[in-house]
């Protein structure tokens, strides 16, 4: 995992070459990388979909997933972190910790995944691994343990000193880095190497008792002791081993593979898979043993033109075999495993079974979706699902011809099954089909796939911002819903208080009814009415977020009250309270980072300010200036073209969702008028 262009796919290509999986090295910029197999990836030179593969190193089987670096495809990182036990975080030796590096690091924190850091591109002009290590410590709050120092940097980078064994390694360029030589440390580097080793042992002594004892007793610390201490510290998330190299120049990859085997967890080191019993709702765990009842998580769906729908699985316990009957515990449906495949990017190898820790793909599952739990029908377990980010941008899409109408609906259904961060819905007012995603590039790639893979010709409208609504102050709404139409009537009385919550807090429903004024069985109906009204909004038909709704009082009729009556009353009380609570319109605000030459910095800052942006920082970095800021998404359409023209194509930028912020009153009226007009 890494920021865009840190070198993840290039590193993966070398890993596959040195482990014997590939017989030649494919370069990203030639569109020949094994893991970037999609046409769109080859054309753009970026990773779009996470690709899985398997290799062996030092008699250990390793499952590897190469994830995208672009924030638009963040779901690919999210689902990979959910099912993997360890991570290689790749950092550019020049750019260091970048915005998306921080995002993926926080995602790994959320899933408590142990990490090793690989500082790549040590051959680049301006390479400064020491600065990157400081950034890992300061910006990411990690404790890096540096295991190597380079012989030299930039154009002279030819080898590394291994601080664990105190040996020097130089790679043979004629063999594309396949061969190397371990020698004594050059005398000129020995003082620096000894100081760096002392620092490494000091860091480990702070974490590990065995190293601390040896260090305080001034006893020599062996390579085996260091490796064992590193493993313990990495598995407990107390340290991050740091290795270096240059994937493009074929140096340092073997050290990286060694530290993966030495420090990252095997499936046996990971806590037992936790979940709940879908029948009793009680907490359960599954040990990573073959004899345990089967438990697996479907973390990715992919449509393969040759075998149909592939369901990628991570097996946590037990063994899943071809022909087995399994229970989809999420949907309570039984499925049969038709075939099992081990994936190597888009190539397939048929296998008979998957055991604990294995990652593979199943063919023939009809109901499985991303995040579903598959398990032994006799011992059901519901594993923790994925966290899926909310889309921030949408566009209207329509078929170019009547012939494409049905094909479009089918294709959009398949794409949304593959990618949970891609949503499709029909706008009730305009009857348009709206597709929503994580950014312009995300939607552009999906529309391109519609055309190429599904042969659907579609027209796309201008991008629409995913606005939200909220409230500014507390307010109370009271509704009595009564209807008498002969025979049994409808009666519900609800007193609802709304309060604003913190940005990003979501929706909270609190039941404060006392004395049985509203029978317990009708409380969920009131909540359902409130959540339904929240989707319709108050200001401009956008969903309402970040509120606390408290049901304070009400009354019921022993004959005429019903769930439907309380649902309607809850919806009406919400509408009344929200209108009195100072409703506000919120817009997505993006964190932007622009890397620009010094002489264009004024233009860049002026343009960000003109787009209603706020500059949050300016930092010099090896000959360029890095301008950070917060800008409303609505102002950022077409920014890539503008930035290129302002800076003669010399500046680059990255942008990711930060938070929702209130729309200024002067702009709000236009947004509301447009929404109601649509």
N, C-alpha and C positions, 0 to 999 in steps of 0.2 A: 504494500500500500504506500502511496506517496502522492505528492503534488504532481500536476501535469509536467511532463518532460524531465522528471528526476531520473528516469532510466529504468523503470520497472520491467518493461517488456524486453529491453536490450539485456538486462541482467538475467531474465528468465531464459532468453535464447542461449546465453553462455552456460547456464545451469544444465539445460537439456543437452548441449554439445559435450560438456565435460563428463556428464553421467551416462553418455552413450545412447541417449534417446534419439537425438538428431545426429545426422552424419555431416551436416554442414550448418554454418551459422547464417541465419536470415536476419537482414537488417530492416529496422522499422522504416527508415527513410527510403528504402527500395520497395516497400510494400511486400516484403518477403518474410516477415516474422511469422513463425509457426502459430503463436498465440493470437496474433491479430489476423484472423482468418476471414472476417466479414469484408465484403467489398468496400463498405463505407470506411472501415478502419484502415484498409490499405490505401485508399485514396486520400484520406485526411491525415494519416500518420499518427493517429491517436487510438487508444484502446476505448471501446464502447461497451463491450460486454465482457464480464469476467469469464475467463477460460480456464478449465481445470485440466490437470495432467498428473501423471504419476512417474516417479523415477526412484532409483536406488542409489544410496551413497553409504559406503562403509557398512554394507549388509543391512541397512535400514531402509524400509519402504517409506517414501515421503510423498504425501499428496499436496500438490501446489496449486494455488489459484492466483492468477495474474489479474489484478483489478484495475479499473479505469482510474485516472487521476482527475478527470474533469468533474466538477461539482454537479453538473447536470445528470450524471450517472451514479450518484451517491448511493442509490439502492443496491448497486452491485457490490459496493464495499460493505454495506450494512448486512446483506445476507451472507456474504463470505465470512465476516467476523462472527456472525451468529453460530456458524457451524465449524469453524477452524479452531485449533487449540493454540496456535502460535502465529506470530506475525513477523515478517521482515519489513521494517519501515525504511524506505530508501530516501536519502537526502542528497541533494546536489551540493558538492563541496564549495560551489560559488554562491548559490542562492540561499542555501541553508534551510531553516524552518520557514516554509511559506504558508499562505492562508489555508490551503487544502491539507497541508501536512498537519496543521492544528486540528482541522475538522476530523480527519480520519483517526488521529490520536485520541480525540475525545470519544469517538465511536468505540475504539478499542478499550478505553477506560470503562465505558458503560458495560461492555460484555466481559471485563476483567481478563483480557487476553494477554499473556506474556509476550514480550517483544524483544527482538534484537535490531540494532540500527546498522545500516550499511551506508557509509558516506561515499557516494559514487562521484565520478568525474574529477578525480584528484589530478588528472592530466590537463584540466582546463585552465586557461589564463584567469588568475584571480582566485584559484582554489585556496581555501583556508579551513582545513578540517577542525582546527582548534576553535575557530569562531562558531562552527556548526555545533560542536560539543557544548559550548557555553549556551547557545540558543536552546538546545535540547534540555539543558538544565533550567534555564531561566524562563523560557516561553512555555515549555511543555510540563514543567514541574517534575521531571524525571531525574533519576540518578544514573548518569552514564558511567560505564566502566570501560575505559579505552584500552583495547587489547593490542593495538599496533601503532607504530609511528612510521610515516613514509620516509624512504631514503631521500627523496627530493620531491618537489611539487611541479605542477604545470608541465612544460615540455620535457623536463628531465625525469619525470616520474617513471621509475623502472622496477621498483620493488618495495618491500615492506619489512620492518623488523617486528617479529612476533614476540611480544613482551611476556607471553606465558612460557615459551620454551627458550627465550633469549637466543633465537637464531634469526638469520637474515634470509629472505626468499627473493630470488630474482627470476622473472618469467622469460621464457624463450619466445620471442615474437614470431619466429619463423613457423612455430607449431601452433600459432593462434592461441597461445597461452596454455596449451595442453600439457607442455613440459615446463618444469621449473627446477631450480637448483637451490637447496638449502645450505647455507655456508655460515661461517663465523661472522659476527657483526663487525662491519668496518670500524677501525679505531676512531675515525672522526665522528661516528655516531654513538659510540659506546657511552659517553657521559649522559647524553640526552636519553638513551634507551634505559640506563640504570635509574635515572631520575623518574622517567615515566613509569617504570615497573614498580618503583617505591610508591608512587602516587596510586597506582592500580591496587596494590596490596593494602594501602591505607584505607582506600574506599571500601574494599571488601571487608577489612577488619571492623569497620563501623557497623557492618551488617551481619557478619558471620562469626560465631563464637570460636570455631576451630582456627580460623585465620587470625582472629584477635589474640588467642593464646600464643600461637607461634610468633606473632608480630611483637607482642609485649615481652616474650622470653628471648627475643632477638635470634630466634632459630630460623634457618633457611626454609622458605616455603616452596614446596615442589610444584611442578606443572600439574600433577594429578590433583593435589589439594586445591589449586586455583580453579581447575575445571569443575570439581565437585562443588566448591563454594559458589561459583558462578551459576551453576545449575540451580542450586537451592535458592539463591537470591533472585534469579530470573523467574522461577516458578512461583515464588511468593510475591512477585510484582515489586520487589524492593530495588531492583537494579535492571539496567538495560545494557547488555554487552554491545560495544561499538567496534565494528571492523571497517576497513577502508578498501578502496580500489578504484578501478576504472573499467566498467563492464565493456565499453566500446573498444578499449585497448586491451581487453582480455587479461586483466590483472586483478587478483584479489578474490576471485569467485570461489576457489577451493577453500580458502579460509572461511568464507561465508557459509559454505556447505558444512564445514566442520563444526562451526558454532551452532548451526541449526540442529545438528545431531547431538552436540554436547550440552546445549543449554535450553532448547525449547522442549516442551512436554511431549511425551508419547501419549496415546489415548489412556494408558493406565495411570498416568500422573494427574489426570484431570479429575475434578470432583465428579461423583456419580451424577448422571443426568437426572435433573429434578423436574417434576411435573405434578399433575393432579389426576386422580382417578375420575374419569368422566361420569361414572355412575354415582359415586359417593361424594365427590368433590374433595376427598381427603388427599393430603400431600403424599407423594410417592417418589421413590428414586429407583434408578436402574444402574447396577454396576457394569463397567465395561468388560463383561466376560461373555464368552461364547455360549456358556450354559444358561445365561440369564434369559428371561423372556425378551423377544425382539422389540426394539424401540428405535425408530428412525425419524428424521425430520426432512420433509420435502422443502428444499430451500430455493429451487429455481425450476421454472418450466421453460422448455424450449421446443419450438416446432422444427423438426428435422425433415427436409424434403424427401428423404429416403425411408425413414422408419416411423414417421408421424410424431406424435407428442412424446418428448423425453421428459421424465421427472427426475431431476438430480436429487440424490439422497445422501444424507450423512447418517451412518448407522452408529448408534450410541451403545447398544447392548444387543446380545443375541446374534443370530445369523439369519440373513434373509436370502432365500434361494429361489432360483427360477421355478415357477409353478406354484410357489407358496400362496396361500390365502392370507391376506393381512386385513386389519381393520383400519380404516381412516377414522381415527378417534375424533378429529375435528368435525367431520360431517356425519359420523355414525353410519358409514357405508362400508361394506365389505368389497375388497378388490382382489384381483389375482395378478401376481407378477408374471407378465408374459416372457420378457427377456431381461437380462441384466447386462449392462455394458460398462466397461471402463473407458472413460473418455480421455482422449489426448487432443485438446482443443476441439476441432470439429471431426476428428477421426475417431472410429469406434473399434473396441476390441471386445468380443463376446466373452463373458465369464459366467460361472455357475453360481457364485455366491458372494455376498458382501458381509464381512464380520465387523466387530467393534472397531471404530476409528476409520473404517473404509468410506471412501466417497465414490459413488458411481451413479449410473443413470438407469432407471427402470422404464421399460416400454410396456404399454398396455393398461396403464392406470387411467381410468376415465374421469374420476371425480377429484383427483388430487390437485391442489393449488399451492402456491407459494405459502409456506408457513404451516402446512398441515402435518399432523403427527400420524405416522404409520406404525402399527404395533401388532403384537400377538393378540388375536381376538379373545383368547382366554384370560389375558392379563392386560387390559387396556390402560394406556397412560396418555395424558395430554401434555405435551412438552410446551415450554414457553414459546410464544410466537415471535415473529419478527416485528421490529419497530419500523413502520413505513412512514417516510416523510410526506407532508402534505404538498400537493402541487402549488406553484406560485404563478403560473402563466397558462393562459388558454387561448385557443384559436377556433374559429368556426370552420367546419370542413363539410364539403358536399361533393357528391359524385359528379363527374363531368358529364356522364350520360345516364339515362335510365337503366341501361344494361349493367352499370357499375353499382347500382343501388344495393342489391343483395350482397354482392361481393364485398362492398365496403363494410357493411355491418359485420360480416363473418370475419374479415381481416382485422377489424378493430377489436373484436372479441378475443381473437388469438393474441394480439399484441398486448392487450390489457391483462390477459392471463399470464403472459411472460413477465410483464413489468408492473408490479403493484404501484409504482409511483406515477404510472400513466393512467389517467382516468377518462372515461367517456360518459357523457350524459346529454340528454336532450333539454334544451332551454324551453321551459313551458310557454313563455310569452312569444318567442320568435319561431319556435319549432325547429330551431337549428340544432345540428349535432355539434357539441363542443368537445374538443379534446384538450386535456390539461396535462401539464408536465412540469419538470423542474427548471426549464429554461428554453431559450430559443433553439439552441443546438439540439437539445433532447427531442423537441418536436420536429425539427428539420430532419433529423435522422430517421424518426419513425415514419414521417410522410414519404421519405425516400424509400424506406423498406416496403411501404404499401405499394409503391410503383414497381419496384424490382422483384420482390419476392411473391407478392400476391396479385401482380398485374392489374392493379386498380388505379384508374386515372381519377384523381381527386383535386378539387380546387380548395385552396386554403385562404381564409380571411386574414385580416390584420390581427396581431396578437392582442389578447385581452388580459388585463391584470386581474388577479384573484383578490379582489377587495374583501374586507370583512367589516362587520359592524360590532360595536360594543356600547357600553353606557358610561356616563360621566359621574353619576351620583346615585345614591340609593332612592328607591321609590317603591310604593306599594300599589298593587292592583287587586280589586275585589270584583268577582263576577258571580252572579246567580244565573245559572242556565236552567230555564224552565220551559217545558213544551208539553202541551196537553192536546192530544189528537184523538180523543176517544179511547177508552180502554186504558192500558198502562201508559203513563207519561214518562217524561225525562226530567230529572232534577239533580242539580249539583251546585254546590256553593263553595267557592275557593277564595282564600285570602293569601296572596302571594307577595313576598317582598324580594326585590332584586337589588343586588349590590355589585359594584364593579370589583373584579379580582385583578391580581397582578397580570401584566402582559405575559402571555404564554402559559397561564395557569389552566386554561381550558374552562370546562363547565363543572360546577359542583351543585348537587341538589341536596338540600337539607330538609328533613321532616321534623317539624317542631309541633305537630298537632298533639294536643293532650286530651285526655278524657274520652278518647274514641269519637271525637266530633266528626271525623271522617274515618270510616272503617278501613282497617289496614289493607284490605284487598283492593281498595280504590287508589291508594297512594301511587303505585307504579303507573296507573293510567294518567294521573296528573303530571307525573314526570314525562311520560310519553308525549302528552299534549304540549308541554313546554319545549321539549327538544324538537318537536315537529315545527312549532312556531319559530324557533330559533333559526331553522333552515331558511325560512321565508324572509327573515329580517324585518326591519322597521323603516329604515331610511331609504334604501334603494334595492331591496330584495336580495341582499348579500347575507350569508350566514352570520349569526351573532356568536361572538366568542368572548372568553375571559369574563364570565359572570358567575355569581353565586345566587341561586334561587332558593329561597326558604319558604316552605309551605307553613304558614303560621296558624291558620285556622280555617274553618269552613263548617259545612253541615251537610247532612245526607237525609234522604227520605227512605224509610224502610221498604217501600214498595217501588217507588219511581226511580231511585238512583241506580245507575249502571256504570260500567267502565267507560262506555262511549260518552256518557254525559260528563263524567269527570275529565275525560281527555279533552273534550271541547271546552269545558270551563277552564281547565289549566291553560289551554292555548289562548283563550280570550283574556284571562287575567294577566298572562305574560305580555300580550300585546298592549294592554292598557298600562301596565307598570312601565314597560320599556319606553313608551311614548312620553311618560312623565319623568323619565330618568336621564334626560339629556342625551339622546342617542348620538353616537359619533361614528364617523366612517374611518376605517383603518386601511392603510395600504402597506404592501410588503416593502421593506427597506433592505437594500442589499449592501453587504460589505464589499468594497471594491479596493483592489490594489493595482496601481498602474506603475510599471517600471519604464522610466523614460530617461533619455539623455538630458543632461542639465540644461542645455540651451532651449529645450521645449517645455521645461517645467511650468513656466508662467502660463502658457497656453492650456496645458493640461489642467492646472488648478482653476483657471478662469472658467473652463468648460464645465468642470464638476460643479462649481458654484452656480453657474447658469442653469444647471439641471436640478436645482434645489438640493444640492449635495452639501455635506459638511466634511471638511478635511479633518481627519483625526490624528494624522502623523506624517512626517516627512523624514525619511532615513536614507543617508548615503550608503551605497553598496557597490563596491568595485567599479567605479567609473560611471555609475548611473544613479538616479534618484528614485526612491520608492515612495510613491504618494499613496497613503491609505485614506479611505473616507467612507461615509455612509450616504447612499443615494437612493431615492425612491425608484422602484423598478419601472414605474410608468414613464420616467424620464430617460430610461436607458435603452430604448429600442433604437437600433441602428448605430449604437455607440462604436462598435468595432470599425465601421467604415469611417466615421468621423475622426476617431483617434488616429487611424492610418493617415488620413489626409492632413491632419494637424501636425503630425510628427514625421512626415515623409516615410511612413511605414516603419519607423525605428522604435516605437513604443509598443509594449504588450500589456494586456491587463487580464486579471482574473476577478470573478465576481461570484459571490455566494449569498444565499438568503441569510439575513441577520435576525430581523424581528419585524413585527407590525407596529406602525406608528400612525398617529392621528393625521388625517388629511387636512391641510390648511383650509380655512373657510372659503377663501377666494376660488380654490380649485374644486372644493367639495361640491359646490352648486352645479358645476359643469358635469361632474361624474354622475351625480344623482339624476340630472336631466337626461343624460345619455342613457343611463340604465333604465329609466322609466320609459324613455322613447323607444328603446329596443324591445 
